[in-house]
């Protein structure tokens, strides 16, 4: 009986620890503010929320959620998000057919079209080094 | 190369330190038709002023080798 109680207690403790570790971190207040504005369609807030998710800053780190908000922001023609998403697509190793690279450059060019300095710099550097046409 | 310079100049004029550093690198290249040492120094100084550590190091090296004077 004692042995049963010991194992049952140990099991519950282990399950509890796993539950605590796996449960998503509650959003910090700055993250919550971003989330509210992002839901309302604010492109900068959507971009900032993506950054929060990528870094796990004030929320649980999530590449998937970060990419989701970055895409939403870039679809609003937000230059910062287009540049960052483009850069991420260019660096994606799982791009077997080169489609992500094409999409990545397309986004960076769109962003550069809005005179966004980091995108202009990326294109300039790529042209210099012969990475882009 | 000219396309690269055009894009980098647009970014550099917005105080993008990375673009300024690359322009410094390009203007010092032997194979660049518009090679211009004054432009190199100008852009390295700009980049250094915007916090580019590698540009600060390049200026220090050029200064140590006597190619420029740092006041």
N, CA and C atoms of all chains as a GROMACS GRO file, in nm:
protein
  612
    1UNK      N    1   0.083  -0.122   0.000
    1UNK     CA    2   0.000   0.000   0.000
    1UNK      C    3   0.086   0.127   0.000
    2UNK      N    4   0.192   0.124   0.087
    2UNK     CA    5   0.282   0.240   0.096
    2UNK      C    6   0.348   0.265  -0.040
    3UNK      N    7   0.386   0.148  -0.102
    3UNK     CA    8   0.453   0.158  -0.232
    3UNK      C    9   0.358   0.222  -0.336
    4UNK      N   10   0.232   0.182  -0.329
    4UNK     CA   11   0.132   0.237  -0.423
    4UNK      C   12   0.119   0.389  -0.406
    5UNK      N   13   0.109   0.431  -0.278
    5UNK     CA   14   0.095   0.574  -0.251
    5UNK      C   15   0.218   0.651  -0.301
    6UNK      N   16   0.335   0.591  -0.282
    6UNK     CA   17   0.459   0.656  -0.326
    6UNK      C   18   0.458   0.676  -0.479
    7UNK      N   19   0.425   0.566  -0.550
    7UNK     CA   20   0.426   0.576  -0.696
    7UNK      C   21   0.316   0.668  -0.749
    8UNK      N   22   0.200   0.663  -0.684
    8UNK     CA   23   0.090   0.750  -0.726
    8UNK      C   24   0.128   0.896  -0.708
    9UNK      N   25   0.190   0.927  -0.593
    9UNK     CA   26   0.232   1.065  -0.566
    9UNK      C   27   0.338   1.108  -0.667
   10UNK      N   28   0.436   1.019  -0.690
   10UNK     CA   29   0.543   1.052  -0.786
   10UNK      C   30   0.484   1.077  -0.924
   11UNK      N   31   0.389   0.993  -0.963
   11UNK     CA   32   0.324   1.007  -1.094
   11UNK      C   33   0.254   1.142  -1.106
   12UNK      N   34   0.180   1.178  -1.000
   12UNK     CA   35   0.107   1.305  -1.002
   12UNK      C   36   0.203   1.424  -1.009
   13UNK      N   37   0.313   1.414  -0.936
   13UNK     CA   38   0.412   1.523  -0.937
   13UNK      C   39   0.469   1.538  -1.079
   14UNK      N   40   0.504   1.425  -1.140
   14UNK     CA   41   0.563   1.430  -1.275
   14UNK      C   42   0.462   1.489  -1.375
   15UNK      N   43   0.337   1.441  -1.367
   15UNK     CA   44   0.233   1.493  -1.457
   15UNK      C   45   0.215   1.643  -1.436
   16UNK      N   46   0.217   1.685  -1.310
   16UNK     CA   47   0.202   1.828  -1.277
   16UNK      C   48   0.314   1.911  -1.336
   17UNK      N   49   0.438   1.862  -1.321
   17UNK     CA   50   0.554   1.936  -1.374
   17UNK      C   51   0.543   1.947  -1.526
   18UNK      N   52   0.508   1.835  -1.592
   18UNK     CA   53   0.494   1.837  -1.739
   18UNK      C   54   0.385   1.936  -1.780
   19UNK      N   55   0.274   1.936  -1.707
   19UNK     CA   56   0.163   2.026  -1.738
   19UNK      C   57   0.207   2.173  -1.729
   20UNK      N   58   0.279   2.202  -1.620
   20UNK     CA   59   0.325   2.341  -1.601
   20UNK      C   60   0.422   2.381  -1.712
   21UNK      N   61   0.513   2.289  -1.747
   21UNK     CA   62   0.612   2.321  -1.850
   21UNK      C   63   0.549   2.336  -1.988
   22UNK      N   64   0.447   2.256  -2.015
   22UNK     CA   65   0.386   2.256  -2.149
   22UNK      C   66   0.281   2.366  -2.167
   23UNK      N   67   0.224   2.413  -2.058
   23UNK     CA   68   0.116   2.511  -2.071
   23UNK      C   69   0.169   2.644  -2.124
   24UNK      N   70   0.098   2.708  -2.218
   24UNK     CA   71   0.150   2.832  -2.276
   24UNK      C   72   0.164   2.942  -2.171
   25UNK      N   73   0.275   3.018  -2.189
   25UNK     CA   74   0.299   3.128  -2.095
   25UNK      C   75   0.190   3.233  -2.115
   26UNK      N   76   0.145   3.291  -2.007
   26UNK     CA   77   0.044   3.396  -2.017
   26UNK      C   78   0.107   3.518  -2.086
   27UNK      N   79   0.029   3.584  -2.169
   27UNK     CA   80   0.083   3.700  -2.240
   27UNK      C   81   0.113   3.813  -2.142
   28UNK      N   82   0.228   3.878  -2.159
   28UNK     CA   83   0.260   3.994  -2.075
   28UNK      C   84   0.169   4.110  -2.118
   29UNK      N   85   0.166   4.217  -2.037
   29UNK     CA   86   0.073   4.326  -2.069
   29UNK      C   87   0.107   4.392  -2.204
   30UNK      N   88   0.239   4.405  -2.233
   30UNK     CA   89   0.274   4.468  -2.362
   30UNK      C   90   0.233   4.377  -2.477
   31UNK      N   91   0.244   4.246  -2.456
   31UNK     CA   92   0.201   4.150  -2.558
   31UNK      C   93   0.050   4.156  -2.577
   32UNK      N   94  -0.020   4.169  -2.466
   32UNK     CA   95  -0.166   4.175  -2.473
   32UNK      C   96  -0.211   4.299  -2.550
   33UNK      N   97  -0.144   4.412  -2.523
   33UNK     CA   98  -0.175   4.536  -2.596
   33UNK      C   99  -0.154   4.516  -2.746
   34UNK      N  100  -0.039   4.454  -2.778
   34UNK     CA  101  -0.007   4.426  -2.919
   34UNK      C  102  -0.115   4.337  -2.980
   35UNK      N  103  -0.153   4.235  -2.904
   35UNK     CA  104  -0.251   4.138  -2.953
   35UNK      C  105  -0.384   4.206  -2.984
   36UNK      N  106  -0.426   4.295  -2.892
   36UNK     CA  107  -0.554   4.365  -2.913
   36UNK      C  108  -0.548   4.450  -3.040
   37UNK      N  109  -0.439   4.528  -3.052
   37UNK     CA  110  -0.425   4.615  -3.170
   37UNK      C  111  -0.409   4.533  -3.298
   38UNK      N  112  -0.335   4.422  -3.286
   38UNK     CA  113  -0.314   4.336  -3.402
   38UNK      C  114  -0.447   4.280  -3.452
   39UNK      N  115  -0.531   4.240  -3.358
   39UNK     CA  116  -0.663   4.187  -3.394
   39UNK      C  117  -0.748   4.293  -3.464
   40UNK      N  118  -0.724   4.420  -3.426
   40UNK     CA  119  -0.799   4.530  -3.487
   40UNK      C  120  -0.744   4.567  -3.626
   41UNK      N  121  -0.630   4.504  -3.661
   41UNK     CA  122  -0.575   4.526  -3.795
   41UNK      C  123  -0.459   4.623  -3.802
   42UNK      N  124  -0.400   4.658  -3.688
   42UNK     CA  125  -0.286   4.749  -3.688
   42UNK      C  126  -0.160   4.674  -3.734
   43UNK      N  127  -0.105   4.716  -3.850
   43UNK     CA  128   0.006   4.642  -3.911
   43UNK      C  129   0.132   4.645  -3.824
   44UNK      N  130   0.162   4.759  -3.761
   44UNK     CA  131   0.281   4.767  -3.675
   44UNK      C  132   0.265   4.674  -3.555
   45UNK      N  133   0.145   4.672  -3.496
   45UNK     CA  134   0.120   4.583  -3.382
   45UNK      C  135   0.133   4.437  -3.424
   46UNK      N  136   0.086   4.405  -3.544
   46UNK     CA  137   0.098   4.268  -3.595
   46UNK      C  138   0.245   4.231  -3.610
   47UNK      N  139   0.323   4.327  -3.661
   47UNK     CA  140   0.467   4.304  -3.677
   47UNK      C  141   0.534   4.283  -3.541
   48UNK      N  142   0.499   4.372  -3.445
   48UNK     CA  143   0.558   4.362  -3.311
   48UNK      C  144   0.519   4.231  -3.243
   49UNK      N  145   0.395   4.190  -3.262
   49UNK     CA  146   0.348   4.065  -3.203
   49UNK      C  147   0.428   3.947  -3.260
   50UNK      N  148   0.453   3.952  -3.390
   50UNK     CA  149   0.535   3.847  -3.453
   50UNK      C  150   0.673   3.843  -3.388
   51UNK      N  151   0.731   3.961  -3.365
   51UNK     CA  152   0.864   3.967  -3.302
   51UNK      C  153   0.860   3.907  -3.162
   52UNK      N  154   0.752   3.939  -3.087
   52UNK     CA  155   0.735   3.883  -2.952
   52UNK      C  156   0.735   3.730  -2.959
   53UNK      N  157   0.661   3.676  -3.054
   53UNK     CA  158   0.652   3.529  -3.066
   53UNK      C  159   0.786   3.468  -3.107
   54UNK      N  160   0.857   3.534  -3.198
   54UNK     CA  161   0.987   3.480  -3.241
   54UNK      C  162   1.085   3.474  -3.125
   55UNK      N  163   1.080   3.578  -3.040
   55UNK     CA  164   1.177   3.585  -2.931
   55UNK      C  165   1.127   3.522  -2.803
   56UNK      N  166   0.999   3.493  -2.795
   56UNK     CA  167   0.941   3.442  -2.670
   56UNK      C  168   0.944   3.551  -2.564
   57UNK      N  169   0.930   3.674  -2.611
   57UNK     CA  170   0.938   3.790  -2.522
   57UNK      C  171   0.798   3.829  -2.473
   58UNK      N  172   0.767   3.788  -2.350
   58UNK     CA  173   0.635   3.819  -2.294
   58UNK      C  174   0.529   3.717  -2.333
   59UNK      N  175   0.570   3.611  -2.401
   59UNK     CA  176   0.476   3.505  -2.441
   59UNK      C  177   0.558   3.379  -2.469
   60UNK      N  178   0.490   3.270  -2.492
   60UNK     CA  179   0.563   3.146  -2.528
   60UNK      C  180   0.622   3.162  -2.667
   61UNK      N  181   0.746   3.119  -2.683
   61UNK     CA  182   0.812   3.129  -2.813
   61UNK      C  183   0.737   3.041  -2.913
   62UNK      N  184   0.702   3.096  -3.027
   62UNK     CA  185   0.632   3.017  -3.128
   62UNK      C  186   0.666   3.068  -3.268
   63UNK      N  187   0.742   2.989  -3.339
   63UNK     CA  188   0.780   3.022  -3.477
   63UNK      C  189   0.654   3.029  -3.566
   64UNK      N  190   0.564   2.934  -3.543
   64UNK     CA  191   0.443   2.925  -3.625
   64UNK      C  192   0.356   3.050  -3.610
   65UNK      N  193   0.333   3.092  -3.483
   65UNK     CA  194   0.250   3.211  -3.459
   65UNK      C  195   0.321   3.336  -3.509
   66UNK      N  196   0.454   3.340  -3.492
   66UNK     CA  197   0.532   3.454  -3.540
   66UNK      C  198   0.515   3.470  -3.690
   67UNK      N  199   0.529   3.358  -3.762
   67UNK     CA  200   0.516   3.363  -3.908
   67UNK      C  201   0.374   3.403  -3.948
   68UNK      N  202   0.276   3.354  -3.872
   68UNK     CA  203   0.136   3.385  -3.904
   68UNK      C  204   0.113   3.536  -3.899
   69UNK      N  205   0.160   3.600  -3.789
   69UNK     CA  206   0.137   3.745  -3.774
   69UNK      C  207   0.222   3.827  -3.871
   70UNK      N  208   0.341   3.775  -3.902
   70UNK     CA  209   0.427   3.844  -3.998
   70UNK      C  210   0.361   3.844  -4.136
   71UNK      N  211   0.299   3.731  -4.173
   71UNK     CA  212   0.230   3.722  -4.302
   71UNK      C  213   0.112   3.819  -4.306
   72UNK      N  214   0.035   3.821  -4.195
   72UNK     CA  215  -0.082   3.910  -4.191
   72UNK      C  216  -0.037   4.055  -4.206
   73UNK      N  217   0.070   4.091  -4.136
   73UNK     CA  218   0.120   4.228  -4.143
   73UNK      C  219   0.172   4.260  -4.283
   74UNK      N  220   0.244   4.167  -4.342
   74UNK     CA  221   0.301   4.195  -4.475
   74UNK      C  222   0.192   4.202  -4.582
   75UNK      N  223   0.082   4.130  -4.559
   75UNK     CA  224  -0.029   4.137  -4.655
   75UNK      C  225  -0.094   4.276  -4.656
   76UNK      N  226  -0.068   4.351  -4.550
   76UNK     CA  227  -0.119   4.489  -4.546
   76UNK      C  228  -0.020   4.586  -4.609
   77UNK      N  229   0.078   4.528  -4.681
   77UNK     CA  230   0.178   4.609  -4.748
   77UNK      C  231   0.265   4.687  -4.649
   78UNK      N  232   0.289   4.627  -4.533
   78UNK     CA  233   0.372   4.692  -4.431
   78UNK      C  234   0.519   4.657  -4.459
   79UNK      N  235   0.598   4.760  -4.494
   79UNK     CA  236   0.734   4.740  -4.544
   79UNK      C  237   0.824   4.660  -4.448
   80UNK      N  238   0.816   4.694  -4.318
   80UNK     CA  239   0.901   4.626  -4.219
   80UNK      C  240   0.873   4.475  -4.220
   81UNK      N  241   0.744   4.440  -4.220
   81UNK     CA  242   0.704   4.299  -4.216
   81UNK      C  243   0.743   4.229  -4.346
   82UNK      N  244   0.726   4.298  -4.460
   82UNK     CA  245   0.762   4.238  -4.588
   82UNK      C  246   0.912   4.207  -4.593
   83UNK      N  247   0.991   4.300  -4.540
   83UNK     CA  248   1.136   4.281  -4.541
   83UNK      C  249   1.174   4.164  -4.451
   84UNK      N  250   1.117   4.160  -4.332
   84UNK     CA  251   1.154   4.054  -4.237
   84UNK      C  252   1.106   3.918  -4.287
   85UNK      N  253   0.985   3.912  -4.339
   85UNK     CA  254   0.932   3.786  -4.391
   85UNK      C  255   1.013   3.741  -4.512
   86UNK      N  256   1.044   3.836  -4.600
   86UNK     CA  257   1.126   3.804  -4.717
   86UNK      C  258   1.261   3.748  -4.676
   87UNK      N  259   1.323   3.811  -4.579
   87UNK     CA  260   1.453   3.767  -4.530
   87UNK      C  261   1.445   3.626  -4.471
   88UNK      N  262   1.336   3.598  -4.399
   88UNK     CA  263   1.317   3.465  -4.340
   88UNK      C  264   1.297   3.360  -4.448
   89UNK      N  265   1.220   3.396  -4.551
   89UNK     CA  266   1.196   3.300  -4.659
   89UNK      C  267   1.326   3.270  -4.735
   90UNK      N  268   1.410   3.373  -4.751
   90UNK     CA  269   1.537   3.352  -4.820
   90UNK      C  270   1.628   3.257  -4.741
   91UNK      N  271   1.615   3.264  -4.610
   91UNK     CA  272   1.702   3.182  -4.526
   91UNK      C  273   1.643   3.046  -4.491
   92UNK      N  274   1.527   3.012  -4.551
   92UNK     CA  275   1.461   2.885  -4.518
   92UNK      C  276   1.530   2.768  -4.590
   93UNK      N  277   1.585   2.676  -4.512
   93UNK     CA  278   1.658   2.563  -4.570
   93UNK      C  279   1.565   2.458  -4.631
   94UNK      N  280   1.436   2.465  -4.596
   94UNK     CA  281   1.343   2.362  -4.646
   94UNK      C  282   1.284   2.399  -4.783
   95UNK      N  283   1.347   2.495  -4.849
   95UNK     CA  284   1.297   2.547  -4.976
   95UNK      C  285   1.351   2.462  -5.091
   96UNK      N  286   1.288   2.344  -5.113
   96UNK     CA  287   1.342   2.248  -5.209
   96UNK      C  288   1.334   2.298  -5.354
   97UNK      N  289   1.228   2.367  -5.390
   97UNK     CA  290   1.210   2.405  -5.530
   97UNK      C  291   1.238   2.554  -5.556
   98UNK      N  292   1.289   2.621  -5.456
   98UNK     CA  293   1.325   2.762  -5.473
   98UNK      C  294   1.208   2.859  -5.474
   99UNK      N  295   1.087   2.806  -5.442
   99UNK     CA  296   0.969   2.894  -5.446
   99UNK      C  297   0.975   3.000  -5.337
  100UNK      N  298   1.027   2.959  -5.221
  100UNK     CA  299   1.032   3.054  -5.108
  100UNK      C  300   1.130   3.168  -5.138
  101UNK      N  301   1.237   3.134  -5.208
  101UNK     CA  302   1.335   3.238  -5.243
  101UNK      C  303   1.271   3.341  -5.336
  102UNK      N  304   1.195   3.292  -5.432
  102UNK     CA  305   1.129   3.383  -5.527
  102UNK      C  306   1.032   3.473  -5.450
  103UNK      N  307   0.952   3.412  -5.364
  103UNK     CA  308   0.855   3.487  -5.283
  103UNK      C  309   0.929   3.587  -5.192
  104UNK      N  310   1.041   3.540  -5.135
  104UNK     CA  311   1.121   3.624  -5.045
  104UNK      C  312   1.171   3.749  -5.116
  105UNK      N  313   1.228   3.730  -5.235
  105UNK     CA  314   1.278   3.846  -5.311
  105UNK      C  315   1.165   3.939  -5.353
  106UNK      N  316   1.053   3.878  -5.387
  106UNK     CA  317   0.937   3.957  -5.427
  106UNK      C  318   0.895   4.050  -5.312
  107UNK      N  319   0.891   3.995  -5.191
  107UNK     CA  320   0.852   4.076  -5.074
  107UNK      C  321   0.954   4.186  -5.046
  108UNK      N  322   1.082   4.150  -5.058
  108UNK     CA  323   1.188   4.249  -5.031
  108UNK      C  324   1.181   4.362  -5.134
  109UNK      N  325   1.153   4.326  -5.260
  109UNK     CA  326   1.141   4.429  -5.363
  109UNK      C  327   1.020   4.520  -5.339
  110UNK      N  328   0.911   4.459  -5.293
  110UNK     CA  329   0.792   4.539  -5.261
  110UNK      C  330   0.825   4.639  -5.149
  111UNK      N  331   0.895   4.588  -5.050
  111UNK     CA  332   0.933   4.671  -4.937
  111UNK      C  333   1.030   4.782  -4.979
  112UNK      N  334   1.124   4.747  -5.067
  112UNK     CA  335   1.220   4.846  -5.118
  112UNK      C  336   1.147   4.953  -5.200
  113UNK      N  337   1.040   4.911  -5.267
  113UNK     CA  338   0.959   5.005  -5.344
  113UNK      C  339   0.898   5.113  -5.257
  114UNK      N  340   0.890   5.085  -5.126
  114UNK     CA  341   0.839   5.185  -5.032
  114UNK      C  342   0.956   5.262  -4.968
  115UNK      N  343   1.075   5.246  -5.028
  115UNK     CA  344   1.194   5.316  -4.981
  115UNK      C  345   1.237   5.274  -4.841
  116UNK      N  346   1.213   5.148  -4.806
  116UNK     CA  347   1.251   5.097  -4.673
  116UNK      C  348   1.400   5.062  -4.676
  117UNK      N  349   1.478   5.132  -4.593
  117UNK     CA  350   1.625   5.125  -4.601
  117UNK      C  351   1.682   4.982  -4.589
  118UNK      N  352   1.642   4.900  -4.491
  118UNK     CA  353   1.702   4.766  -4.483
  118UNK      C  354   1.678   4.680  -4.608
  119UNK      N  355   1.563   4.700  -4.674
  119UNK     CA  356   1.537   4.624  -4.798
  119UNK      C  357   1.625   4.676  -4.912
  120UNK      N  358   1.638   4.808  -4.920
  120UNK     CA  359   1.725   4.866  -5.023
  120UNK      C  360   1.867   4.815  -5.004
  121UNK      N  361   1.907   4.808  -4.877
  121UNK     CA  362   2.042   4.761  -4.844
  121UNK      C  363   2.059   4.614  -4.884
  122UNK      N  364   1.958   4.533  -4.855
  122UNK     CA  365   1.964   4.389  -4.891
  122UNK      C  366   1.978   4.370  -5.042
  123UNK      N  367   1.899   4.444  -5.118
  123UNK     CA  368   1.905   4.432  -5.264
  123UNK      C  369   2.040   4.481  -5.315
  124UNK      N  370   2.085   4.593  -5.259
  124UNK     CA  371   2.215   4.647  -5.299
  124UNK      C  372   2.326   4.547  -5.272
  125UNK      N  373   2.325   4.488  -5.155
  125UNK     CA  374   2.429   4.392  -5.116
  125UNK      C  375   2.423   4.270  -5.208
  126UNK      N  376   2.299   4.220  -5.232
  126UNK     CA  377   2.282   4.101  -5.315
  126UNK      C  378   2.329   4.128  -5.458
  127UNK      N  379   2.301   4.248  -5.510
  127UNK     CA  380   2.347   4.281  -5.646
  127UNK      C  381   2.499   4.288  -5.649
  128UNK      N  382   2.556   4.346  -5.547
  128UNK     CA  383   2.702   4.359  -5.539
  128UNK      C  384   2.768   4.221  -5.539
  129UNK      N  385   2.713   4.131  -5.458
  129UNK     CA  386   2.774   3.998  -5.444
  129UNK      C  387   2.727   3.899  -5.550
  130UNK      N  388   2.633   3.945  -5.636
  130UNK     CA  389   2.587   3.858  -5.744
  130UNK      C  390   2.483   3.755  -5.701
  131UNK      N  391   2.414   3.781  -5.589
  131UNK     CA  392   2.310   3.688  -5.544
  131UNK      C  393   2.176   3.715  -5.613
  132UNK      N  394   2.160   3.836  -5.662
  132UNK     CA  395   2.032   3.872  -5.726
  132UNK      C  396   2.060   3.934  -5.861
  133UNK      N  397   1.957   3.932  -5.948
  133UNK     CA  398   1.973   3.984  -6.083
  133UNK      C  399   1.980   4.133  -6.094
  134UNK      N  400   2.741   4.632  -6.079
  134UNK     CA  401   2.788   4.705  -5.960
  134UNK      C  402   2.714   4.837  -5.941
  135UNK      N  403   2.680   4.900  -6.058
  135UNK     CA  404   2.612   5.030  -6.047
  135UNK      C  405   2.474   5.017  -5.982
  136UNK      N  406   2.406   4.903  -6.010
  136UNK     CA  407   2.275   4.880  -5.948
  136UNK      C  408   2.292   4.870  -5.796
  137UNK      N  409   2.396   4.800  -5.755
  137UNK     CA  410   2.422   4.784  -5.611
  137UNK      C  411   2.443   4.920  -5.547
  138UNK      N  412   2.525   5.004  -5.611
  138UNK     CA  413   2.555   5.136  -5.555
  138UNK      C  414   2.428   5.221  -5.547
  139UNK      N  415   2.346   5.212  -5.650
  139UNK     CA  416   2.221   5.292  -5.651
  139UNK      C  417   2.134   5.256  -5.530
  140UNK      N  418   2.115   5.126  -5.508
  140UNK     CA  419   2.031   5.083  -5.396
  140UNK      C  420   2.096   5.116  -5.261
  141UNK      N  421   2.225   5.090  -5.252
  141UNK     CA  422   2.294   5.116  -5.125
  141UNK      C  423   2.294   5.265  -5.091
  142UNK      N  424   2.308   5.349  -5.196
  142UNK     CA  425   2.305   5.494  -5.171
  142UNK      C  426   2.170   5.539  -5.113
  143UNK      N  427   2.063   5.481  -5.169
  143UNK     CA  428   1.929   5.517  -5.120
  143UNK      C  429   1.915   5.481  -4.972
  144UNK      N  430   1.967   5.362  -4.936
  144UNK     CA  431   1.959   5.319  -4.795
  144UNK      C  432   2.054   5.400  -4.708
  145UNK      N  433   2.174   5.426  -4.760
  145UNK     CA  434   2.276   5.498  -4.682
  145UNK      C  435   2.229   5.640  -4.650
  146UNK      N  436   2.157   5.700  -4.744
  146UNK     CA  437   2.108   5.837  -4.721
  146UNK      C  438   2.002   5.841  -4.612
  147UNK      N  439   1.947   5.723  -4.580
  147UNK     CA  440   1.852   5.716  -4.467
  147UNK      C  441   1.924   5.673  -4.338
  148UNK      N  442   2.057   5.686  -4.339
  148UNK     CA  443   2.140   5.653  -4.222
  148UNK      C  444   2.143   5.505  -4.187
  149UNK      N  445   2.129   5.420  -4.287
  149UNK     CA  446   2.142   5.276  -4.264
  149UNK      C  447   2.293   5.244  -4.256
  150UNK      N  448   2.340   5.210  -4.136
  150UNK     CA  449   2.484   5.195  -4.116
  150UNK      C  450   2.542   5.080  -4.197
  151UNK      N  451   2.463   4.975  -4.217
  151UNK     CA  452   2.512   4.860  -4.295
  151UNK      C  453   2.540   4.902  -4.440
  152UNK      N  454   2.442   4.976  -4.498
  152UNK     CA  455   2.458   5.022  -4.636
  152UNK      C  456   2.578   5.116  -4.646
  153UNK      N  457   2.597   5.201  -4.547
  153UNK     CA  458   2.710   5.294  -4.547
  153UNK      C  459   2.842   5.217  -4.545
  154UNK      N  460   2.846   5.112  -4.464
  154UNK     CA  461   2.967   5.029  -4.455
  154UNK      C  462   2.994   4.961  -4.590
  155UNK      N  463   2.890   4.905  -4.653
  155UNK     CA  464   2.908   4.838  -4.783
  155UNK      C  465   2.957   4.937  -4.887
  156UNK      N  466   2.905   5.061  -4.884
  156UNK     CA  467   2.950   5.161  -4.980
  156UNK      C  468   3.099   5.190  -4.959
  157UNK      N  469   3.138   5.198  -4.833
  157UNK     CA  470   3.281   5.216  -4.802
  157UNK      C  471   3.362   5.102  -4.862
  158UNK      N  472   3.312   4.981  -4.848
  158UNK     CA  473   3.382   4.863  -4.902
  158UNK      C  474   3.390   4.868  -5.055
  159UNK      N  475   3.280   4.911  -5.119
  159UNK     CA  476   3.276   4.913  -5.266
  159UNK      C  477   3.369   5.019  -5.323
  160UNK      N  478   3.365   5.140  -5.265
  160UNK     CA  479   3.444   5.251  -5.321
  160UNK      C  480   3.595   5.230  -5.311
  161UNK      N  481   3.635   5.133  -5.227
  161UNK     CA  482   3.780   5.108  -5.213
  161UNK      C  483   3.825   4.992  -5.303
  162UNK      N  484   3.727   4.923  -5.366
  162UNK     CA  485   3.758   4.806  -5.449
  162UNK      C  486   3.834   4.846  -5.575
  163UNK      N  487   3.937   4.768  -5.609
  163UNK     CA  488   4.016   4.799  -5.729
  163UNK      C  489   3.936   4.784  -5.858
  164UNK      N  490   3.841   4.688  -5.858
  164UNK     CA  491   3.766   4.663  -5.982
  164UNK      C  492   3.644   4.754  -5.997
  165UNK      N  493   3.628   4.850  -5.909
  165UNK     CA  494   3.514   4.942  -5.920
  165UNK      C  495   3.557   5.063  -6.004
  166UNK      N  496   3.482   5.088  -6.112
  166UNK     CA  497   3.524   5.195  -6.206
  166UNK      C  498   3.528   5.333  -6.140
  167UNK      N  499   3.440   5.355  -6.045
  167UNK     CA  500   3.439   5.486  -5.978
  167UNK      C  501   3.513   5.481  -5.843
  168UNK      N  502   3.617   5.403  -5.838
  168UNK     CA  503   3.694   5.390  -5.713
  168UNK      C  504   3.732   5.528  -5.660
  169UNK      N  505   3.705   5.549  -5.533
  169UNK     CA  506   3.725   5.683  -5.479
  169UNK      C  507   3.752   5.673  -5.328
  170UNK      N  508   3.875   5.700  -5.292
  170UNK     CA  509   3.916   5.682  -5.152
  170UNK      C  510   3.843   5.779  -5.058
  171UNK      N  511   3.820   5.900  -5.108
  171UNK     CA  512   3.748   6.000  -5.025
  171UNK      C  513   3.607   5.952  -4.993
  172UNK      N  514   3.544   5.891  -5.094
  172UNK     CA  515   3.408   5.838  -5.073
  172UNK      C  516   3.411   5.723  -4.971
  173UNK      N  517   3.513   5.640  -4.982
  173UNK     CA  518   3.529   5.529  -4.888
  173UNK      C  519   3.534   5.582  -4.745
  174UNK      N  520   3.622   5.680  -4.725
  174UNK     CA  521   3.637   5.735  -4.590
  174UNK      C  522   3.508   5.801  -4.545
  175UNK      N  523   3.444   5.874  -4.636
  175UNK     CA  524   3.319   5.943  -4.603
  175UNK      C  525   3.216   5.844  -4.550
  176UNK      N  526   3.199   5.731  -4.624
  176UNK     CA  527   3.094   5.636  -4.585
  176UNK      C  528   3.133   5.554  -4.462
  177UNK      N  529   3.262   5.521  -4.449
  177UNK     CA  530   3.303   5.450  -4.327
  177UNK      C  531   3.279   5.538  -4.204
  178UNK      N  532   3.309   5.668  -4.219
  178UNK     CA  533   3.290   5.760  -4.105
  178UNK      C  534   3.142   5.771  -4.070
  179UNK      N  535   3.061   5.780  -4.173
  179UNK     CA  536   2.915   5.788  -4.151
  179UNK      C  537   2.868   5.662  -4.078
  180UNK      N  538   2.913   5.545  -4.127
  180UNK     CA  539   2.870   5.417  -4.068
  180UNK      C  540   2.919   5.409  -3.922
  181UNK      N  541   3.043   5.451  -3.901
  181UNK     CA  542   3.098   5.449  -3.764
  181UNK      C  543   3.015   5.538  -3.673
  182UNK      N  544   2.976   5.653  -3.725
  182UNK     CA  545   2.892   5.746  -3.648
  182UNK      C  546   2.757   5.688  -3.615
  183UNK      N  547   2.713   5.593  -3.698
  183UNK     CA  548   2.584   5.527  -3.673
  183UNK      C  549   2.602   5.393  -3.600
  184UNK      N  550   2.721   5.373  -3.544
  184UNK     CA  551   2.742   5.258  -3.456
  184UNK      C  552   2.797   5.132  -3.521
  185UNK      N  553   2.846   5.142  -3.646
  185UNK     CA  554   2.901   5.022  -3.710
  185UNK      C  555   3.041   4.993  -3.655
  186UNK      N  556   3.051   4.887  -3.578
  186UNK     CA  557   3.179   4.853  -3.513
  186UNK      C  558   3.284   4.817  -3.617
  187UNK      N  559   3.244   4.743  -3.722
  187UNK     CA  560   3.343   4.703  -3.822
  187UNK      C  561   3.399   4.826  -3.894
  188UNK      N  562   3.315   4.929  -3.913
  188UNK     CA  563   3.365   5.051  -3.977
  188UNK      C  564   3.463   5.124  -3.886
  189UNK      N  565   3.434   5.124  -3.758
  189UNK     CA  566   3.528   5.186  -3.662
  189UNK      C  567   3.663   5.116  -3.671
  190UNK      N  568   3.659   4.983  -3.680
  190UNK     CA  569   3.784   4.906  -3.690
  190UNK      C  570   3.859   4.937  -3.819
  191UNK      N  571   3.784   4.952  -3.930
  191UNK     CA  572   3.851   4.983  -4.058
  191UNK      C  573   3.919   5.120  -4.049
  192UNK      N  574   3.847   5.217  -3.993
  192UNK     CA  575   3.905   5.352  -3.978
  192UNK      C  576   4.030   5.347  -3.891
  193UNK      N  577   4.023   5.267  -3.787
  193UNK     CA  578   4.140   5.254  -3.697
  193UNK      C  579   4.258   5.194  -3.774
  194UNK      N  580   4.230   5.091  -3.855
  194UNK     CA  581   4.338   5.028  -3.934
  194UNK      C  582   4.398   5.126  -4.033
  195UNK      N  583   4.310   5.201  -4.103
  195UNK     CA  584   4.359   5.300  -4.202
  195UNK      C  585   4.441   5.408  -4.132
  196UNK      N  586   4.397   5.444  -4.014
  196UNK     CA  587   4.469   5.546  -3.938
  196UNK      C  588   4.605   5.493  -3.893
  197UNK      N  589   4.608   5.370  -3.844
  197UNK     CA  590   4.733   5.310  -3.798
  197UNK      C  591   4.834   5.294  -3.912
  198UNK      N  592   4.780   5.268  -4.035
  198UNK     CA  593   4.871   5.252  -4.148
  198UNK      C  594   4.908   5.386  -4.211
  199UNK      N  595   4.858   5.496  -4.152
  199UNK     CA  596   4.896   5.630  -4.198
  199UNK      C  597   4.821   5.677  -4.321
  200UNK      N  598   4.718   5.600  -4.364
  200UNK     CA  599   4.646   5.641  -4.486
  200UNK      C  600   4.549   5.756  -4.459
  201UNK      N  601   4.504   5.766  -4.338
  201UNK     CA  602   4.419   5.881  -4.302
  201UNK      C  603   4.462   5.935  -4.165
  202UNK      N  604   4.419   6.055  -4.140
  202UNK     CA  605   4.447   6.114  -4.009
  202UNK      C  606   4.316   6.125  -3.933
  203UNK      N  607   4.316   6.076  -3.810
  203UNK     CA  608   4.196   6.086  -3.728
  203UNK      C  609   4.221   6.190  -3.621
  204UNK      N  610   4.134   6.291  -3.621
  204UNK     CA  611   4.155   6.400  -3.524
  204UNK      C  612   4.098   6.360  -3.388
   0.00000   0.00000   0.00000
